[in-house]
Amino acid sequence: MAVGMWKRETDVIKVLSIIGTRPEAIKMAPVIRALGSQSDIESVVCSTGQHREMLNQIVSFFSIKPDFDLNLMQPRQHLCDIAGKVLIRMGKLLDEVGPDWVLVQGDTVSASFAGLASFYHQIRIGHVEAGLRTRDKYEPFPEEINRRLLGVVADLHFAPTEKARSCLLEEGVDPKTVIVTGNTAIDSLIRTQEKQGDDPPVIPSAILQAMAGRKMILVTGHRRENLGGRLRDICRALAETVERNKDVCVVYPVHLNPEVQRTVNEVLCGQDRIVLSEPLPYPQFVWLMSHAHILLSDSGGIQEEAPALNKPILITRNNTERPEGVESGCAKLVGTDMRQIVSEIELLLEDSSAYEKMASSPNPYGDGTAALKVVDALRHFKDFHER
């Protein structure tokens, strides 16, 4: 019989949580914290090490201590290499740990193939942030298919919104297994702001100097489908915006992906009032988001955090699996066309009513209690049948 038997023989539930990238760690941190506070749950954490440098910042800040590390990090790996390593190394880990549940988050290769390995071992799977869809398998790539795979193998689906829940039900997922929790990114954001209190993090002096007396546009960009020409056009739009608006600065923490680094530095390095930095620790980035005038990003997590901070976000993508923000008015899809991006930024810079409408739109992504709802669902899960 597989290690993860469906009928528990003790009252203690063993839950193995998987983290591999910085966004996964941010969003799993409140869940791991909540799991660790339960007397009837044994919490085990595995880091896949998919994004080692960026992951370590989050693990340290949130005091996460992984019990296991799959050590997947290699330069310039193909997605197939990562997927194969996850399957093989997770299989061995599951034999060793024998969890009742495996929790995965979001849409990474680490999450989807850890889920598949758990399925092969007949271990129950909980998918945090389930049900996000664009219905375009190549945008976002490979995240859309990673999520759909988890939508098939998961036993509990923790949907952040009612719309995400509807997507799962349309695919035939049992309604009893879908729980709307809100997004755990909001849990982490609120906790980070509470920890900062009146003691803000140390911000690099170059950033503070650029911000002095100016409206700051905070930028991130790393999506695979935007690499190359699209990212170049985004960068050209930033340069054009700063040239046309002397009271504006841009702060761009640049992703460590070599192709991202190369494009961004070729277009923006040395530009006046544009600060390029290494990826910043999460507390610093939260502080910058809260002090930004506009957020410009292709990131999913920032789409969720922006409305919680009352910040307009312009999404440099053609579609999004988080349409709730667009529908509520706090986010706008602007694509990657240079002129369109410049136009949308300047609308927010010049039209105070348009700005306030976006900034004051309701936050559709939760109230900071998502992690507790995830843990409560795990503790009260009832098997539909015996194996």
Buried (B, 14 or more C-beta within 10 A) or exposed (E): EBBBBBEEEEEEBBBBBBBBBBBBBBBBBBBBBBBBEBEEBBBBBBBBBBBBEBBBBBBEBBEBEBEBBBEBBEEEBEEEEBBEBBBEBBBEBBEEBBBBBBBBBBBBBBBBBBBBBBBBBBBBBBBBBBBBBBEEEEBBBBBBBBBBBBBEBBBBBBBBBEBBBBBBBEEEBEEEBBBBBBBBBBBBBBBBBEEBEEEEBEBBEEBEEBBEEBBBBBBBBBBBBBBEEBBBBBBBBBBBBBEEBEEBBBBBBBBEBEBBBEBBEEBBEEBEBBBBBEBBBBBBBBBBBBBBBBBBBBBBBBBBBBBBBBBBBBBBBBBBBBBBBBEBBBBBBBBBBBEBBBEBBBBBBEEEEBBEBBBEBEBBBBEBBBBBBBBBBBEEBEEEEEE
